[in-house]
Amino acid sequence: MMLQDYRAKRNFALTSEPAGEVKETGQRRFVVQEHHARNRHYDLRLEMDGVLRSWAVPKGPPLINGVRRLAVQVEDHPIDYIDFEGIIPEGQYGAGTVSIWDRGNYTLEKSNPGELTIILHGKKLGGRYVLVRSKKRPQYWLMFKL
């Protein structure tokens, strides 16, 4: 059920994106993918509960303490998407080029329905980050570096 929305948006006969399965690996990995779709943005994906919890970050993850960025929660992606790079064909959901911008591991400090606190250990992103959910629009989160 956790990947139902992901699969419903894609035709795997036409896209090289992985269909994937829910699978618990016991790891805490993250990836940030630069996505040149209709509008260029970055996708933050955190490995949790057998899937990649995912947010589109239009201006990219903040690199400076205190800078706040909008992060729009999107459908969970399969764990196999953590290595995905390629071109999503025209006419398909998310059409455009996807490349890995950063990756690494993370430490989960706090997790509740309205807030995540994580420590990222990547090549470009490092340190403590917080994601806070909007009360009025639950798919909207603020991401900032502490």
Backbone hydrogen bonds in HBPLUS format (Angstrom, degrees):
<---DONOR---> <-ACCEPTOR-->    atom                        ^
c    i                          cat <-CA-CA->   ^        H-A-AA   ^      H-
h    n   atom  resd res      DA  || num        DHA   H-A  angle D-A-AA Bond
n    s   type  num  typ     dist DA aas  dist angle  dist       angle   num
A0004-GLN N   A0001-MET O   3.18 MM   3  5.11 166.0  2.20 106.7 110.7     1
A0007-ARG N   A0003-LEU O   2.94 MM   4  6.17 168.9  1.95 162.4 164.3     2
A0008-ALA N   A0004-GLN O   2.98 MM   4  6.07 153.6  2.05 147.8 155.4     3
A0010-ARG N   A0007-ARG O   3.21 MM   3  5.42 164.0  2.24 109.9 114.8     4
A0014-LEU N   A0011-ASN O   2.91 MM   3  5.58 157.2  1.97 118.8 126.0     5
A0015-THR N   A0011-ASN O   3.12 MM   4  6.34 138.2  2.31 145.8 157.7     6
A0023-LYS N   A0050-GLY O   3.00 MM  27  4.36 151.4  2.08 128.6 125.6     7
A0106-TYR N   A0028-ARG O   2.83 MM  78  5.58 148.1  1.93 152.6 154.1     8
A0047-GLU N   A0029-ARG O   2.90 MM  18  5.38 169.3  1.91 171.9 168.4     9
A0030-PHE N   A0104-GLY O   2.93 MM  74  5.56 157.3  1.98 139.9 140.1    10
A0104-GLY N   A0030-PHE O   3.16 MM  74  5.56 153.5  2.23 147.8 144.9    11
A0031-VAL N   A0045-ARG O   3.01 MM  14  5.35 148.8  2.11 144.6 152.9    12
A0045-ARG N   A0031-VAL O   2.89 MM  14  5.35 152.8  1.97 165.0 170.6    13
A0032-VAL N   A0102-ASP O   2.79 MM  70  5.10 161.2  1.82 150.9 147.6    14
A0101-TRP N   A0032-VAL O   2.75 MM  69  5.50 158.8  1.79 153.5 160.4    15
A0102-ASP N   A0032-VAL O   3.17 MM  70  5.10 154.3  2.24 139.3 141.2    16
A0033-GLN N   A0043-ASP O   2.92 MM  10  5.07 156.1  1.98 140.0 144.2    17
A0043-ASP N   A0033-GLN O   2.78 MM  10  5.07 159.0  1.83 144.8 152.0    18
A0034-GLU N   A0099-SER O   2.71 MM  65  5.29 143.5  1.84 159.4 166.6    19
A0099-SER N   A0034-GLU O   2.94 MM  65  5.29 158.6  1.98 149.9 157.0    20
A0035-HIS N   A0041-HIS O   2.82 MM   6  5.43 175.9  1.82 165.9 164.8    21
A0041-HIS N   A0035-HIS O   3.07 MM   6  5.43 154.4  2.14 141.7 149.5    22
A0036-HIS N   A0097-THR O   2.79 MM  61  5.09 160.5  1.82 160.5 161.3    23
A0097-THR N   A0036-HIS O   3.19 MM  61  5.09 133.3  2.42 128.4 126.7    24
A0042-TYR N   A0057-VAL O   3.12 MM  15  5.09 159.5  2.16 124.5 130.6    25
A0057-VAL N   A0042-TYR O   2.59 MM  15  5.09 176.8  1.59 170.8 171.1    26
A0044-LEU N   A0055-TRP O   2.82 MM  11  5.22 151.5  1.90 160.6 164.5    27
A0055-TRP N   A0044-LEU O   2.90 MM  11  5.22 152.8  1.98 151.5 159.1    28
A0046-LEU N   A0053-ARG O   2.87 MM   7  5.17 157.0  1.92 148.7 155.2    29
A0053-ARG N   A0046-LEU O   2.82 MM   7  5.17 147.7  1.93 160.2 149.9    30
A0048-MET N   A0051-VAL O   2.87 MM   3  5.62 164.9  1.89 163.7 168.9    31
A0051-VAL N   A0048-MET O   3.01 MM   3  5.62 169.4  2.02 127.3 130.9    32
A0052-LEU N   A0077-HIS O   2.71 MM  25  4.96 163.5  1.73 159.5 159.3    33
A0077-HIS N   A0052-LEU O   2.97 MM  25  4.96 163.8  2.00 139.0 143.7    34
A0074-VAL N   A0054-SER O   2.95 MM  20  5.57 165.1  1.98 134.0 138.7    35
A0056-ALA N   A0072-VAL O   2.79 MM  16  5.08 159.9  1.83 144.8 144.0    36
A0072-VAL N   A0056-ALA O   2.82 MM  16  5.08 161.3  1.85 152.2 149.2    37
A0060-GLY N   A0057-VAL O   3.03 MM   3  5.14 155.7  2.09 110.5 118.1    38
A0067-VAL N   A0064-ILE O   3.25 MM   3  5.89 165.5  2.28 134.0 138.0    39
A0066-GLY N   A0145-LYS O   2.82 MM  79  5.68 166.9  1.83 159.6 157.8    40
A0069-ARG N   A0143-MET O   2.82 MM  74  5.12 153.8  1.89 146.0 154.9    41
A0143-MET N   A0069-ARG O   2.74 MM  74  5.12 162.7  1.77 152.4 158.6    42
A0071-ALA N   A0141-TRP O   2.89 MM  70  5.00 156.4  1.94 144.8 142.1    43
A0141-TRP N   A0071-ALA O   2.81 MM  70  5.00 144.3  1.93 143.5 155.0    44
A0073-GLN N   A0139-GLN O   2.66 MM  66  4.99 160.7  1.70 161.6 160.5    45
A0081-TYR N   A0078-PRO O   2.93 MM   3  5.61 159.7  1.97 120.8 127.3    46
A0082-ILE N   A0079-ILE O   3.00 MM   3  5.82 170.8  2.01 128.0 130.8    47
A0083-ASP N   A0080-ASP O   3.45 MM   3  6.27 169.0  2.46 119.7 120.9    48
A0084-PHE N   A0081-TYR O   3.03 MM   3  4.88 160.1  2.07 103.5 109.8    49
A0086-GLY N   A0098-VAL O   2.91 MM  12  5.33 155.3  1.98 140.2 147.1    50
A0098-VAL N   A0086-GLY O   2.78 MM  12  5.33 165.1  1.80 163.1 168.4    51
A0088-ILE N   A0096-GLY O   2.75 MM   8  5.14 172.1  1.75 158.0 156.6    52
A0096-GLY N   A0088-ILE O   2.95 MM   8  5.14 150.9  2.03 129.6 137.1    53
A0092-GLN N   A0089-PRO O   3.06 MM   3  5.72 151.9  2.14 138.0 141.1    54
A0095-ALA N   A0092-GLN O   3.03 MM   3  5.34 133.5  2.26 148.8 139.8    55
A0105-ASN N   A0121-HIS O   3.32 MM  16  5.27 149.9  2.42 129.9 127.7    56
A0121-HIS N   A0105-ASN O   2.82 MM  16  5.27 151.6  1.90 176.5 167.0    57
A0107-THR N   A0119-ILE O   2.88 MM  12  5.01 151.2  1.97 136.9 146.4    58
A0119-ILE N   A0107-THR O   2.86 MM  12  5.01 150.6  1.94 141.4 150.4    59
A0109-GLU N   A0117-THR O   2.81 MM   8  5.30 155.6  1.87 149.5 154.6    60
A0110-LYS N   A0117-THR O   3.18 MM   7  4.85 158.2  2.23 132.7 132.8    61
A0117-THR N   A0110-LYS O   2.90 MM   7  4.85 159.1  1.94 135.8 137.3    62
A0112-ASN N   A0115-GLU O   2.96 MM   3  5.41 152.7  2.03 158.3 164.4    63
A0115-GLU N   A0112-ASN O   3.18 MM   3  5.41 158.6  2.23 113.6 119.7    64
A0133-ARG N   A0114-GLY O   2.91 MM  19  4.86 167.7  1.93 132.5 136.5    65
A0116-LEU N   A0131-LEU O   2.86 MM  15  5.08 154.7  1.92 146.8 154.3    66
A0131-LEU N   A0116-LEU O   2.84 MM  15  5.08 159.6  1.88 150.4 156.2    67
A0118-ILE N   A0129-TYR O   2.87 MM  11  5.34 163.5  1.90 155.4 161.0    68
A0129-TYR N   A0118-ILE O   2.72 MM  11  5.34 165.8  1.74 163.3 167.7    69
A0120-LEU N   A0127-GLY O   2.80 MM   7  5.37 151.4  1.88 160.3 152.6    70
A0127-GLY N   A0120-LEU O   3.03 MM   7  5.37 144.8  2.16 150.0 145.5    71
A0122-GLY N   A0125-LEU O   2.79 MM   3  4.98 147.5  1.89 167.6 174.9    72
A0146-LEU N   A0128-ARG O   2.87 MM  18  5.51 166.9  1.89 147.0 151.5    73
A0130-VAL N   A0144-PHE O   2.86 MM  14  5.49 159.9  1.90 160.5 167.4    74
A0144-PHE N   A0130-VAL O   2.97 MM  14  5.49 156.1  2.02 153.1 160.7    75
A0132-VAL N   A0142-LEU O   2.89 MM  10  5.21 156.1  1.95 145.2 152.8    76
A0142-LEU N   A0132-VAL O   2.79 MM  10  5.21 150.2  1.88 141.6 150.5    77
A0134-SER N   A0140-TYR O   2.77 MM   6  5.56 163.0  1.80 167.8 161.8    78
A0140-TYR N   A0137-ARG O   2.85 MM   3  5.60 160.4  1.89 129.4 135.9    79
